Amino acid sequence: MATVLVVEDDPFVRSALIRHLTDTGHAVRSVGTALEALREVAQVGCDLVILDLGLPDLDGSEALKMIRGLTNVPVIISTARDDEAEIVRLLNDGADDYLVKPFSGEHLSARMSAVLRRLGGGAAPVSQVLRVGGLAIDLQRREASLDGRALDLTRREFDLLAFLAARPGVVVPRKEILAEVWRQTYGGDQTIDVHLSWLRRKLGETASNPRYLHTVRGVGVRLEASGQAAGPGPVPVERLT
């Protein structure tokens, strides 16, 4: 499966895309502006970008050109515009495919598979495993291990750990954790704290002596192996044959 960056400012569309992509085994990061998208692509990287055109800070077509100046990562345009001339222009500017809203999750999955298969030259699918220090998180199997030992995680604990592991070394604000993991837009700090406490216990660490889960007071949470520099982000580690 792939690491997907969703660039969408509509919270409802964004949540629906995240839910579908997560349910189908992909690692998902999401942002709501073009500048955030450029930062993610440049600093963290991903396997595929789903790019909305109607962004608040910069038109998606301009964002596409800027992304192309940074990387050749495949980009699927998500747009309400169905003008043929504009679609042709976007494809000529570097988009790999496009979808006209509204579209189904199944339609999106099919387009993603086609793009990744085409760019991968027909290679076998890649098993996506996130690795941070001794942590290994298999997104497709929904299994996690620490130093080779399987971790017994609840569904929400796994989602929280995978969400943070997809952004190694990045301080993730609590509001973003709440929105992306719990699908809530307000409240819930106590819920996050409780799940972090449970995760720490299973990782064999404490808040005062963290090995992986580092709390930045008043800001958010960072997942990073103590004593190690932040890695480049999730990477495919094996091919299924």
C-alpha positions in Angstrom: 0.0 0.0 0.0 1.0 3.6 -0.4 1.7 6.7 1.7 -0.8 9.3 0.5 -0.9 13.0 1.1 -4.4 14.4 0.9 -4.5 18.2 0.1 -8.1 19.3 0.7 -9.5 22.2 2.6 -13.1 21.0 2.9 -13.2 19.1 6.3 -16.0 16.8 5.3 -14.4 15.8 2.0 -11.1 15.5 3.7 -12.4 13.2 6.5 -14.2 11.0 4.0 -11.0 10.6 1.9 -8.9 9.9 5.0 -11.4 7.3 6.2 -11.6 5.5 2.9 -7.8 5.5 2.3 -7.1 4.3 5.9 -9.7 1.6 5.7 -8.1 0.3 2.5 -4.7 0.1 4.2 -2.9 3.2 3.1 -0.9 5.5 5.4 -2.5 9.0 5.2 -1.3 12.5 5.9 -3.5 15.5 5.2 -3.2 19.2 4.9 -5.6 22.0 4.0 -3.4 24.5 2.2 -0.9 24.5 -0.7 1.9 25.8 1.4 1.5 22.9 3.9 1.4 20.5 1.0 4.7 21.8 -0.4 6.3 21.5 3.1 5.1 17.9 3.5 6.3 16.9 0.0 9.7 18.6 0.5 10.4 17.5 4.1 8.6 14.2 4.6 7.7 12.8 1.1 4.9 10.5 0.1 4.0 7.9 -2.6 1.0 9.8 -4.1 -0.7 13.2 -3.7 -4.4 13.8 -4.0 -4.7 17.5 -4.8 -7.8 19.7 -4.6 -7.8 22.7 -6.8 -9.9 25.1 -4.7 -7.3 25.8 -1.9 -7.6 28.9 0.3 -4.0 30.2 -0.1 -3.1 29.2 -3.7 -4.9 27.7 -6.6 -4.2 24.0 -6.9 -3.0 24.4 -10.5 -0.2 26.6 -9.2 0.5 24.2 -6.3 0.8 21.4 -8.9 3.5 23.3 -10.8 5.4 24.0 -7.5 5.1 20.3 -6.5 6.6 19.4 -9.9 9.5 21.6 -9.2 10.3 19.6 -6.1 9.5 16.0 -7.0 8.0 13.6 -9.6 5.6 12.1 -7.0 2.3 11.1 -8.8 -0.5 13.6 -8.4 -4.2 12.9 -8.8 -6.3 16.1 -9.2 -9.5 16.2 -7.2 -11.7 18.9 -8.7 -15.3 20.2 -9.2 -14.2 21.7 -12.5 -15.1 19.6 -15.5 -13.9 22.0 -18.2 -12.1 19.9 -20.8 -9.6 22.6 -21.7 -8.6 23.0 -18.0 -8.2 19.2 -17.5 -6.0 19.0 -20.5 -3.9 21.9 -19.2 -3.5 20.2 -15.8 -2.4 17.0 -17.4 0.1 18.9 -19.5 1.3 20.7 -16.3 2.2 17.4 -14.7 -0.9 15.8 -13.2 -1.0 12.0 -13.6 -4.8 11.7 -13.4 -7.9 13.6 -12.3 -11.3 13.0 -10.7 -14.3 15.2 -11.0 -16.2 15.6 -7.7 -18.3 13.9 -6.4 -16.6 10.5 -6.8 -16.8 7.3 -4.9 -14.0 5.7 -2.8 -14.0 2.8 -5.2 -13.4 5.1 -8.2 -10.5 6.8 -6.3 -8.9 3.4 -5.4 -9.1 2.3 -9.0 -7.5 5.5 -10.3 -4.8 5.3 -7.6 -4.0 1.6 -8.5 -3.8 2.5 -12.2 -1.4 5.4 -11.6 0.9 3.5 -9.2 0.9 0.4 -11.4 1.7 2.5 -14.5 4.5 4.4 -12.8 5.8 1.2 -11.1 6.2 -0.5 -14.5 3.8 -3.3 -13.5 5.8 -4.3 -10.4 4.3 -6.3 -7.6 2.6 -4.2 -4.9 4.7 -2.8 -2.1 4.0 -3.8 1.5 4.0 -0.6 3.5 5.8 -0.8 6.8 6.6 2.2 8.9 9.9 2.0 10.8 11.0 4.4 13.6 14.0 3.0 15.6 12.9 -0.4 16.9 9.3 0.2 16.0 7.8 -1.5 12.9 4.2 -0.8 12.0 2.6 -2.9 9.2 -0.3 -0.8 7.9 -1.8 -3.5 5.7 -1.8 -6.2 8.3 -2.4 -3.7 11.1 0.3 -5.2 13.2 3.0 -3.5 15.2 6.2 -4.7 16.9 8.9 -3.2 19.1 12.4 -4.7 18.9 10.9 -7.8 17.2 8.3 -8.3 19.9 4.6 -8.1 18.8 2.6 -5.3 20.4 -1.0 -6.0 21.6 -2.7 -2.8 20.5 -6.4 -1.8 20.4 -7.7 -0.4 17.1 -7.4 3.2 18.4 -4.0 2.7 19.8 -2.8 1.3 16.5 -4.3 4.2 14.6 -2.7 6.7 16.9 0.7 5.0 16.7 0.6 4.7 12.9 -0.5 8.3 12.5 2.4 9.6 14.6 4.9 7.1 12.9 4.0 8.5 9.5 5.4 11.9 10.7 8.6 10.9 12.5 10.3 13.7 14.3 7.4 16.1 13.6 5.5 17.7 16.5 1.8 17.0 15.7 -0.7 19.4 17.3 -3.3 17.8 19.5 -6.1 19.4 17.4 -4.7 17.5 14.3 -4.5 14.3 16.2 -8.1 14.7 17.4 -9.3 15.5 13.9 -7.4 12.8 12.0 -7.5 9.9 14.5 -10.7 10.5 16.4 -12.6 12.5 13.6 -13.5 15.2 16.1 -12.9 18.9 15.8 -12.9 20.0 19.4 -12.3 18.7 23.0 -10.9 15.3 23.7 -7.5 16.2 25.2 -8.1 13.8 28.1 -8.9 11.0 25.6 -5.6 11.6 23.8 -3.7 11.6 27.1 -5.3 8.3 28.2 -4.4 6.6 24.9 -0.9 8.0 25.0 -0.5 6.6 28.5 -1.7 3.2 27.4 0.7 3.3 24.4 3.6 4.3 26.6 2.9 1.4 29.0 3.0 -1.0 26.0 6.2 0.6 24.7 7.8 0.2 28.1 8.3 3.9 28.7 6.9 6.8 30.8 6.0 10.4 30.1 9.0 11.5 32.3 11.4 9.1 30.5 10.1 8.7 26.9 11.8 6.5 24.4 9.4 7.2 21.5 6.4 9.3 22.5 7.7 12.8 23.4 5.1 15.4 24.6 5.9 19.0 23.8 4.0 21.0 26.4 1.3 23.2 25.0 2.0 22.1 21.5 1.5 18.4 20.8 3.2 15.0 20.5 6.3 13.9 18.6 7.2 10.2 17.8 10.9 9.8 17.5 13.4 7.2 18.8 15.4 8.9 21.5 19.0 9.6 20.5 18.3 9.2 16.8 17.7 11.9 14.2 14.3 12.0 12.6 14.1 9.7 9.6 12.8 10.7 6.1 9.4 9.3 6.8 7.7 6.0 6.0 9.4 3.8 3.5 8.5 0.6 1.7 10.7 -2.1 3.1 9.8 -5.3 1.2 8.1 -6.4 -2.0 5.4 -9.1 -2.0 6.2 -11.8 -4.5 
